Every structure is written in structure tokens, then in C-alpha cells.
Amino acid sequence: MRFVFEKRIMVYRLLSDSINKTEEYKRIDDIFGVIMPVKAEDLMISEGNPAEMHKLYADIYSDIKETDKIECDNEVYIVKNLRKLEHRSLSRIEAIVIKPNN
């Protein structure tokens, strides 16, 4: 299934600085995946505006977590509802990603 993961996606993770008592997103890695429109059955497992929701498909070994910020093709998304599906050669990560309002 890796042949579909054609886009480079930059992953940012929210990290806290205990000295300055701040939190900010820091770039941690680049992964390869694809971001597609969300399907009707995925709308039932997530909340929010369907116009702002998309689905991320990435390799099972990608370093990505819920609440990470990702950037692909100058579009920014926040990762929600992450699932790891392991089915031999079809293993992958699926996540609902949402475009933030600001």
C-alpha cells in the first residue's frame, strides 16, 4: 500500500517548555502519506464540520499522534481520531484531520 503515500507531510508536535511555561508546536519529522476527503461513515465517528474534515492515510511506522499539527501542500490540519490498522501488507495509519479556523 506504500505506493499511494506520495505526499511529503510535515509533522509538528506540541511541546512544553517548563522554564518559560509555554507550549508551542515544533517540527519533529516528515512522513509520507495522502490526505483525502472524508467518507460518509467516517462522519459518524467524528464530530465537527464535514467541510473542514479530511482523512490522512500514512505508513504504519509513521511517527504521528493525536493533537499533532501537520502541513501538506500549504494546508494545515490538526490530527484527531488516530487508528493503526495492521493487516499484513495493507497495514496503515488512518486519522481524521481537521483544518483549524485560524
C-alpha atoms as one frame of an Amber mdcrd trajectory, in Angstrom:
protein
   0.000   0.000   0.000   3.018   2.297   0.212   2.750   3.304  -3.441  -0.154
   5.606  -2.549   1.808   7.565   0.044   3.133  10.133  -2.392   2.881  13.419
  -0.473   5.509  14.719   1.946   3.739  15.758   5.141   5.486  17.824   7.813
   4.605  16.820  11.392   4.657  19.301  14.273   4.190  18.217  17.899   3.056
  20.394  20.793   5.987  20.570  23.207   6.111  22.372  26.525   8.936  24.495
  27.844   8.980  24.217  31.645  11.376  27.129  32.064   9.275  29.657  30.129
   5.996  27.861  30.938   4.892  27.887  27.305   3.713  25.351  24.770   4.373
  25.566  21.058   4.483  23.328  18.013   7.942  22.135  16.978   8.682  20.309
  13.735   9.624  16.737  14.585   9.542  14.753  11.354   8.407  14.395   7.761
   6.227  11.468   6.790   4.784  10.291   3.508   1.054   9.845   3.137  -2.040
  11.110   1.412  -4.893  13.345   2.599  -8.307  12.641   1.093 -11.899  13.803
   1.624 -13.724  12.079   4.468 -16.242   9.311   3.678 -19.825   9.280   4.966
 -19.228   6.513   7.524 -16.309   8.462   8.996 -18.635  11.368   9.770 -20.352
   9.210  12.385 -17.154   8.586  14.405 -16.073  12.200  14.470 -17.662  15.475
  15.362 -17.333  18.753  13.606 -17.940  20.351  10.256 -17.640  17.818   7.400
 -16.393  20.575   5.082 -13.275  21.007   7.230 -12.589  17.285   7.827 -10.271
  15.088   5.792  -8.682  11.680   6.235  -4.952  11.029   6.445  -3.504   7.702
   5.300   0.135   7.034   6.186   2.576   4.196   6.728   2.044   2.167   9.921
   5.519   3.146  11.186   4.971   6.919  10.827   5.631   8.959  13.967   2.315
  10.755  14.361  -0.027  11.212  17.327  -3.375  12.774  18.087  -3.189  16.581
  18.524  -0.171  16.810  16.184  -0.270  19.561  13.579   0.508  18.505  10.014
   1.203  20.539   6.911   0.759  19.315   3.352   0.601  21.452   0.187   0.496
  24.658   2.283  -2.613  23.419   4.130  -2.536  22.967   7.923  -4.502  20.261
   9.772  -4.831  19.002  13.351  -4.813  15.207  13.857  -7.894  13.711  15.531
  -9.080  10.127  15.978  -5.930   8.193  15.011  -6.205   4.457  14.243  -3.479
   1.957  13.392  -4.757  -0.818  11.143  -2.485  -3.843  10.847  -3.358  -6.244
   8.038  -0.071  -7.648   6.711   0.792  -5.712   3.540  -2.197  -3.366   3.987
  -1.021  -2.004   7.348  -1.509   1.727   7.652  -2.437   4.648   9.867  -5.788
   6.320   9.308  -6.607   9.587  11.041  -9.299  12.192  10.831  -7.620  15.568
  10.321  -9.380  18.904  10.712  -8.496  22.308   9.276  -8.321  24.835  12.118
 -10.397  28.015  11.834  -7.476  30.398  12.313
